[in-house]
Every structure is written in C-alpha cells, then in structure tokens.
Amino acid sequence: MASSSKGHRREREFLEKLTKDGFVAHRIAGSGVGENAICDLIAVKNGEIHFIEVKSRRDVFYTKPHTEQLETLKNVAISCGAKPVLAVKLNYKDWQVLDLREGLPNKIS
C-alpha cells in the first residue's frame, strides 16, 4: 500500500474519531501537497478551533523537514487563534494527540 494511501486512510479514521467525540471536522483536500498546505484536518468543538496534522508510521522520529512543518503549523494556528495539534497513530498502538503549544516532539514511541 502506498504511504499516501495509508496516510489518507488514517486522516479519515481520525476524522471519524473526532466526529464521534462531538467535533465538527473537515479533511483538507490536497493536504500535504505544496508549501501552502498547513494541516490535514480542521476541527471545532465548544468554539475552539483545532488545526490538526495526522501522522501514521511504524516509528516516528522527527527530522528537520518534519520539525519545520510542525513549527509552521504551530505558528500559523496560533496566529489564527487555533490550537495546533499533532495526531499520531503508530502501528498497533492507540492514537496519541499532542498539543504543539507545549512543544514539538523529537520522537513518538
């Protein structure tokens, strides 16, 4: 399976989870393509807006390009009054949801 197919499947899976948790959520078409793509999902609950990047991997170590992407997400979200979020699904583990205002991860395990 192509990694983009797995990524899109995980985005839809997390979108469904958000909806079940009472969020109004939308997947961004073309997310991850081009330098103007900020996040994969936008979700709102109780008036709080969340810009969400979804990652799905066997292990997650954040290289410089990934860290730069997350830093951009964090800065844009905060400037828009939104909460920057990283949702990570490692193989055979539950979702991990990180508030990027608390710092950027170097590794998820």
CNS distance restraints for C-alpha pairs under 8 A (distance, minus, plus):
assign (resid   1 and name CA) (resid   5 and name CA) 6.56 0.50 0.50
assign (resid   1 and name CA) (resid   6 and name CA) 6.87 0.50 0.50
assign (resid   2 and name CA) (resid   6 and name CA) 6.53 0.50 0.50
assign (resid   3 and name CA) (resid   7 and name CA) 6.05 0.50 0.50
assign (resid   4 and name CA) (resid   8 and name CA) 6.04 0.50 0.50
assign (resid   5 and name CA) (resid   9 and name CA) 6.11 0.50 0.50
assign (resid   6 and name CA) (resid  10 and name CA) 6.16 0.50 0.50
assign (resid   6 and name CA) (resid  56 and name CA) 7.48 0.50 0.50
assign (resid   7 and name CA) (resid  11 and name CA) 6.16 0.50 0.50
assign (resid   7 and name CA) (resid  54 and name CA) 7.67 0.50 0.50
assign (resid   7 and name CA) (resid  55 and name CA) 6.85 0.50 0.50
assign (resid   7 and name CA) (resid  56 and name CA) 6.18 0.50 0.50
assign (resid   8 and name CA) (resid  12 and name CA) 6.28 0.50 0.50
assign (resid   9 and name CA) (resid  13 and name CA) 6.12 0.50 0.50
assign (resid  10 and name CA) (resid  14 and name CA) 6.07 0.50 0.50
assign (resid  10 and name CA) (resid  54 and name CA) 7.29 0.50 0.50
assign (resid  10 and name CA) (resid  55 and name CA) 7.67 0.50 0.50
assign (resid  10 and name CA) (resid  56 and name CA) 6.68 0.50 0.50
assign (resid  10 and name CA) (resid  89 and name CA) 7.72 0.50 0.50
assign (resid  11 and name CA) (resid  15 and name CA) 6.07 0.50 0.50
assign (resid  11 and name CA) (resid  27 and name CA) 7.37 0.50 0.50
assign (resid  11 and name CA) (resid  40 and name CA) 7.10 0.50 0.50
assign (resid  11 and name CA) (resid  41 and name CA) 7.59 0.50 0.50
assign (resid  11 and name CA) (resid  54 and name CA) 6.03 0.50 0.50
assign (resid  12 and name CA) (resid  16 and name CA) 6.20 0.50 0.50
assign (resid  12 and name CA) (resid  27 and name CA) 7.45 0.50 0.50
assign (resid  13 and name CA) (resid  17 and name CA) 6.37 0.50 0.50
assign (resid  14 and name CA) (resid  18 and name CA) 6.18 0.50 0.50
assign (resid  14 and name CA) (resid  54 and name CA) 7.84 0.50 0.50
assign (resid  15 and name CA) (resid  19 and name CA) 6.24 0.50 0.50
assign (resid  15 and name CA) (resid  25 and name CA) 6.43 0.50 0.50
assign (resid  15 and name CA) (resid  26 and name CA) 7.18 0.50 0.50
assign (resid  15 and name CA) (resid  27 and name CA) 7.10 0.50 0.50
assign (resid  15 and name CA) (resid  41 and name CA) 7.43 0.50 0.50
assign (resid  16 and name CA) (resid  20 and name CA) 6.24 0.50 0.50
assign (resid  17 and name CA) (resid  21 and name CA) 6.24 0.50 0.50
assign (resid  18 and name CA) (resid  22 and name CA) 6.50 0.50 0.50
assign (resid  18 and name CA) (resid  23 and name CA) 5.35 0.50 0.50
assign (resid  18 and name CA) (resid  24 and name CA) 7.59 0.50 0.50
assign (resid  18 and name CA) (resid  25 and name CA) 6.80 0.50 0.50
assign (resid  18 and name CA) (resid  43 and name CA) 7.65 0.50 0.50
assign (resid  19 and name CA) (resid  23 and name CA) 4.94 0.50 0.50
assign (resid  19 and name CA) (resid  24 and name CA) 6.15 0.50 0.50
assign (resid  19 and name CA) (resid  25 and name CA) 6.45 0.50 0.50
assign (resid  22 and name CA) (resid  45 and name CA) 6.87 0.50 0.50
assign (resid  23 and name CA) (resid  43 and name CA) 6.06 0.50 0.50
assign (resid  23 and name CA) (resid  44 and name CA) 5.49 0.50 0.50
assign (resid  23 and name CA) (resid  45 and name CA) 4.88 0.50 0.50
assign (resid  24 and name CA) (resid  43 and name CA) 5.54 0.50 0.50
assign (resid  24 and name CA) (resid  44 and name CA) 5.24 0.50 0.50
assign (resid  24 and name CA) (resid  45 and name CA) 6.50 0.50 0.50
assign (resid  25 and name CA) (resid  41 and name CA) 6.95 0.50 0.50
assign (resid  25 and name CA) (resid  42 and name CA) 5.69 0.50 0.50
assign (resid  25 and name CA) (resid  43 and name CA) 4.06 0.50 0.50
assign (resid  25 and name CA) (resid  44 and name CA) 6.34 0.50 0.50
assign (resid  26 and name CA) (resid  41 and name CA) 5.67 0.50 0.50
assign (resid  26 and name CA) (resid  42 and name CA) 5.46 0.50 0.50
assign (resid  26 and name CA) (resid  43 and name CA) 6.37 0.50 0.50
assign (resid  27 and name CA) (resid  40 and name CA) 6.01 0.50 0.50
assign (resid  27 and name CA) (resid  41 and name CA) 4.52 0.50 0.50
assign (resid  27 and name CA) (resid  42 and name CA) 6.63 0.50 0.50
assign (resid  28 and name CA) (resid  39 and name CA) 7.40 0.50 0.50
assign (resid  28 and name CA) (resid  40 and name CA) 5.44 0.50 0.50
assign (resid  28 and name CA) (resid  41 and name CA) 5.61 0.50 0.50
assign (resid  28 and name CA) (resid  42 and name CA) 7.37 0.50 0.50
assign (resid  30 and name CA) (resid  37 and name CA) 7.54 0.50 0.50
assign (resid  31 and name CA) (resid  37 and name CA) 5.43 0.50 0.50
assign (resid  31 and name CA) (resid  38 and name CA) 7.39 0.50 0.50
assign (resid  31 and name CA) (resid  39 and name CA) 6.28 0.50 0.50
assign (resid  31 and name CA) (resid  40 and name CA) 5.12 0.50 0.50
assign (resid  32 and name CA) (resid  37 and name CA) 5.56 0.50 0.50
assign (resid  32 and name CA) (resid  38 and name CA) 7.61 0.50 0.50
assign (resid  32 and name CA) (resid  39 and name CA) 7.20 0.50 0.50
assign (resid  32 and name CA) (resid  40 and name CA) 6.99 0.50 0.50
assign (resid  33 and name CA) (resid  37 and name CA) 6.02 0.50 0.50
assign (resid  38 and name CA) (resid  69 and name CA) 7.93 0.50 0.50
assign (resid  38 and name CA) (resid  72 and name CA) 7.34 0.50 0.50
assign (resid  38 and name CA) (resid  73 and name CA) 5.61 0.50 0.50
assign (resid  38 and name CA) (resid  76 and name CA) 7.72 0.50 0.50
assign (resid  39 and name CA) (resid  51 and name CA) 6.05 0.50 0.50
assign (resid  39 and name CA) (resid  52 and name CA) 5.57 0.50 0.50
assign (resid  39 and name CA) (resid  53 and name CA) 4.95 0.50 0.50
assign (resid  39 and name CA) (resid  73 and name CA) 6.69 0.50 0.50
assign (resid  40 and name CA) (resid  51 and name CA) 7.68 0.50 0.50
assign (resid  40 and name CA) (resid  52 and name CA) 5.88 0.50 0.50
assign (resid  40 and name CA) (resid  53 and name CA) 5.09 0.50 0.50
assign (resid  40 and name CA) (resid  54 and name CA) 6.30 0.50 0.50
assign (resid  41 and name CA) (resid  51 and name CA) 6.14 0.50 0.50
assign (resid  41 and name CA) (resid  52 and name CA) 5.02 0.50 0.50
assign (resid  41 and name CA) (resid  53 and name CA) 6.64 0.50 0.50
assign (resid  41 and name CA) (resid  54 and name CA) 7.81 0.50 0.50
assign (resid  42 and name CA) (resid  49 and name CA) 7.15 0.50 0.50
assign (resid  42 and name CA) (resid  50 and name CA) 5.66 0.50 0.50
assign (resid  42 and name CA) (resid  51 and name CA) 4.89 0.50 0.50
assign (resid  42 and name CA) (resid  52 and name CA) 6.07 0.50 0.50
assign (resid  43 and name CA) (resid  49 and name CA) 5.87 0.50 0.50
assign (resid  43 and name CA) (resid  50 and name CA) 5.10 0.50 0.50
assign (resid  43 and name CA) (resid  51 and name CA) 6.78 0.50 0.50
assign (resid  43 and name CA) (resid  52 and name CA) 7.65 0.50 0.50
assign (resid  44 and name CA) (resid  48 and name CA) 5.50 0.50 0.50
assign (resid  44 and name CA) (resid  49 and name CA) 4.56 0.50 0.50
assign (resid  44 and name CA) (resid  50 and name CA) 6.13 0.50 0.50
assign (resid  45 and name CA) (resid  49 and name CA) 6.87 0.50 0.50
assign (resid  48 and name CA) (resid  82 and name CA) 6.90 0.50 0.50
assign (resid  48 and name CA) (resid  83 and name CA) 7.48 0.50 0.50
assign (resid  49 and name CA) (resid  81 and name CA) 7.48 0.50 0.50
assign (resid  49 and name CA) (resid  82 and name CA) 4.80 0.50 0.50
assign (resid  49 and name CA) (resid  83 and name CA) 6.13 0.50 0.50
assign (resid  50 and name CA) (resid  77 and name CA) 7.79 0.50 0.50
assign (resid  50 and name CA) (resid  82 and name CA) 5.35 0.50 0.50
assign (resid  50 and name CA) (resid  83 and name CA) 4.63 0.50 0.50
assign (resid  50 and name CA) (resid  84 and name CA) 6.00 0.50 0.50
assign (resid  50 and name CA) (resid  85 and name CA) 6.64 0.50 0.50
assign (resid  51 and name CA) (resid  73 and name CA) 7.56 0.50 0.50
assign (resid  51 and name CA) (resid  77 and name CA) 6.23 0.50 0.50
assign (resid  51 and name CA) (resid  82 and name CA) 6.42 0.50 0.50
assign (resid  51 and name CA) (resid  83 and name CA) 6.07 0.50 0.50
assign (resid  51 and name CA) (resid  84 and name CA) 5.07 0.50 0.50
assign (resid  51 and name CA) (resid  85 and name CA) 6.01 0.50 0.50
assign (resid  52 and name CA) (resid  84 and name CA) 6.20 0.50 0.50
assign (resid  52 and name CA) (resid  85 and name CA) 4.68 0.50 0.50
assign (resid  52 and name CA) (resid  86 and name CA) 5.71 0.50 0.50
assign (resid  52 and name CA) (resid  87 and name CA) 6.85 0.50 0.50
assign (resid  53 and name CA) (resid  85 and name CA) 6.32 0.50 0.50
assign (resid  53 and name CA) (resid  86 and name CA) 4.95 0.50 0.50
assign (resid  53 and name CA) (resid  87 and name CA) 6.15 0.50 0.50
assign (resid  54 and name CA) (resid  86 and name CA) 6.06 0.50 0.50
assign (resid  54 and name CA) (resid  87 and name CA) 4.81 0.50 0.50
assign (resid  54 and name CA) (resid  88 and name CA) 5.91 0.50 0.50
assign (resid  54 and name CA) (resid  89 and name CA) 7.95 0.50 0.50
assign (resid  55 and name CA) (resid  86 and name CA) 7.55 0.50 0.50
assign (resid  55 and name CA) (resid  87 and name CA) 6.26 0.50 0.50
assign (resid  55 and name CA) (resid  88 and name CA) 4.79 0.50 0.50
assign (resid  55 and name CA) (resid  89 and name CA) 6.32 0.50 0.50
assign (resid  56 and name CA) (resid  88 and name CA) 5.79 0.50 0.50
assign (resid  56 and name CA) (resid  89 and name CA) 4.78 0.50 0.50
assign (resid  56 and name CA) (resid  90 and name CA) 5.69 0.50 0.50
assign (resid  56 and name CA) (resid  91 and name CA) 7.49 0.50 0.50
assign (resid  57 and name CA) (resid  88 and name CA) 7.95 0.50 0.50
assign (resid  57 and name CA) (resid  89 and name CA) 6.71 0.50 0.50
assign (resid  57 and name CA) (resid  90 and name CA) 5.14 0.50 0.50
assign (resid  57 and name CA) (resid  91 and name CA) 6.34 0.50 0.50
assign (resid  58 and name CA) (resid  90 and name CA) 5.38 0.50 0.50
assign (resid  58 and name CA) (resid  91 and name CA) 5.20 0.50 0.50
assign (resid  59 and name CA) (resid  90 and name CA) 6.47 0.50 0.50
assign (resid  59 and name CA) (resid  91 and name CA) 7.98 0.50 0.50
assign (resid  59 and name CA) (resid 108 and name CA) 7.09 0.50 0.50
assign (resid  59 and name CA) (resid 109 and name CA) 6.64 0.50 0.50
assign (resid  60 and name CA) (resid  90 and name CA) 7.70 0.50 0.50
assign (resid  60 and name CA) (resid 107 and name CA) 5.67 0.50 0.50
assign (resid  60 and name CA) (resid 108 and name CA) 5.28 0.50 0.50
assign (resid  60 and name CA) (resid 109 and name CA) 6.93 0.50 0.50
assign (resid  61 and name CA) (resid 106 and name CA) 6.12 0.50 0.50
assign (resid  61 and name CA) (resid 107 and name CA) 4.52 0.50 0.50
assign (resid  61 and name CA) (resid 108 and name CA) 6.64 0.50 0.50
assign (resid  62 and name CA) (resid  66 and name CA) 5.54 0.50 0.50
assign (resid  62 and name CA) (resid  67 and name CA) 5.97 0.50 0.50
assign (resid  62 and name CA) (resid 105 and name CA) 7.24 0.50 0.50
assign (resid  62 and name CA) (resid 106 and name CA) 5.30 0.50 0.50
assign (resid  62 and name CA) (resid 107 and name CA) 6.00 0.50 0.50
assign (resid  63 and name CA) (resid  67 and name CA) 6.15 0.50 0.50
assign (resid  64 and name CA) (resid  68 and name CA) 6.05 0.50 0.50
assign (resid  65 and name CA) (resid  69 and name CA) 6.18 0.50 0.50
assign (resid  66 and name CA) (resid  70 and name CA) 6.24 0.50 0.50
assign (resid  67 and name CA) (resid  71 and name CA) 6.04 0.50 0.50
assign (resid  67 and name CA) (resid 104 and name CA) 7.22 0.50 0.50
assign (resid  67 and name CA) (resid 106 and name CA) 7.99 0.50 0.50
assign (resid  68 and name CA) (resid  72 and name CA) 6.14 0.50 0.50
assign (resid  69 and name CA) (resid  73 and name CA) 6.24 0.50 0.50
assign (resid  70 and name CA) (resid  74 and name CA) 6.06 0.50 0.50
assign (resid  70 and name CA) (resid 100 and name CA) 7.89 0.50 0.50
assign (resid  70 and name CA) (resid 104 and name CA) 7.19 0.50 0.50
assign (resid  71 and name CA) (resid  75 and name CA) 6.16 0.50 0.50
assign (resid  71 and name CA) (resid 104 and name CA) 7.40 0.50 0.50
assign (resid  72 and name CA) (resid  76 and name CA) 6.04 0.50 0.50
assign (resid  73 and name CA) (resid  77 and name CA) 5.91 0.50 0.50
assign (resid  73 and name CA) (resid  84 and name CA) 6.42 0.50 0.50
assign (resid  74 and name CA) (resid  78 and name CA) 6.12 0.50 0.50
assign (resid  74 and name CA) (resid  83 and name CA) 7.85 0.50 0.50
assign (resid  74 and name CA) (resid  84 and name CA) 5.12 0.50 0.50
assign (resid  74 and name CA) (resid  85 and name CA) 7.95 0.50 0.50
assign (resid  74 and name CA) (resid 100 and name CA) 6.21 0.50 0.50
assign (resid  74 and name CA) (resid 101 and name CA) 6.84 0.50 0.50
assign (resid  75 and name CA) (resid  79 and name CA) 6.12 0.50 0.50
assign (resid  76 and name CA) (resid  80 and name CA) 6.25 0.50 0.50
assign (resid  77 and name CA) (resid  81 and name CA) 6.21 0.50 0.50
assign (resid  77 and name CA) (resid  82 and name CA) 4.71 0.50 0.50
assign (resid  77 and name CA) (resid  83 and name CA) 5.95 0.50 0.50
assign (resid  77 and name CA) (resid  84 and name CA) 5.48 0.50 0.50
assign (resid  78 and name CA) (resid  82 and name CA) 5.40 0.50 0.50
assign (resid  78 and name CA) (resid  83 and name CA) 6.41 0.50 0.50
assign (resid  78 and name CA) (resid  84 and name CA) 7.04 0.50 0.50
assign (resid  83 and name CA) (resid  99 and name CA) 7.27 0.50 0.50
assign (resid  83 and name CA) (resid 100 and name CA) 7.87 0.50 0.50
assign (resid  83 and name CA) (resid 101 and name CA) 7.50 0.50 0.50
assign (resid  84 and name CA) (resid  99 and name CA) 6.11 0.50 0.50
assign (resid  84 and name CA) (resid 100 and name CA) 5.40 0.50 0.50
assign (resid  84 and name CA) (resid 101 and name CA) 6.65 0.50 0.50
assign (resid  85 and name CA) (resid  97 and name CA) 6.85 0.50 0.50
assign (resid  85 and name CA) (resid  98 and name CA) 5.63 0.50 0.50
assign (resid  85 and name CA) (resid  99 and name CA) 4.83 0.50 0.50
assign (resid  85 and name CA) (resid 100 and name CA) 5.56 0.50 0.50
assign (resid  86 and name CA) (resid  97 and name CA) 5.77 0.50 0.50
assign (resid  86 and name CA) (resid  98 and name CA) 5.10 0.50 0.50
assign (resid  86 and name CA) (resid  99 and name CA) 6.62 0.50 0.50
assign (resid  86 and name CA) (resid 100 and name CA) 6.76 0.50 0.50
assign (resid  87 and name CA) (resid  95 and name CA) 6.63 0.50 0.50
assign (resid  87 and name CA) (resid  96 and name CA) 5.71 0.50 0.50
assign (resid  87 and name CA) (resid  97 and name CA) 4.49 0.50 0.50
assign (resid  87 and name CA) (resid  98 and name CA) 6.39 0.50 0.50
assign (resid  88 and name CA) (resid  95 and name CA) 5.65 0.50 0.50
assign (resid  88 and name CA) (resid  96 and name CA) 5.13 0.50 0.50
assign (resid  88 and name CA) (resid  97 and name CA) 6.42 0.50 0.50
assign (resid  88 and name CA) (resid 108 and name CA) 7.99 0.50 0.50
assign (resid  89 and name CA) (resid  93 and name CA) 6.62 0.50 0.50
assign (resid  89 and name CA) (resid  94 and name CA) 6.32 0.50 0.50
assign (resid  89 and name CA) (resid  95 and name CA) 4.77 0.50 0.50
assign (resid  89 and name CA) (resid  96 and name CA) 6.46 0.50 0.50
assign (resid  90 and name CA) (resid  94 and name CA) 7.28 0.50 0.50
assign (resid  90 and name CA) (resid  95 and name CA) 7.38 0.50 0.50
assign (resid  90 and name CA) (resid 109 and name CA) 7.67 0.50 0.50
assign (resid  99 and name CA) (resid 103 and name CA) 7.63 0.50 0.50
assign (resid 100 and name CA) (resid 104 and name CA) 5.70 0.50 0.50
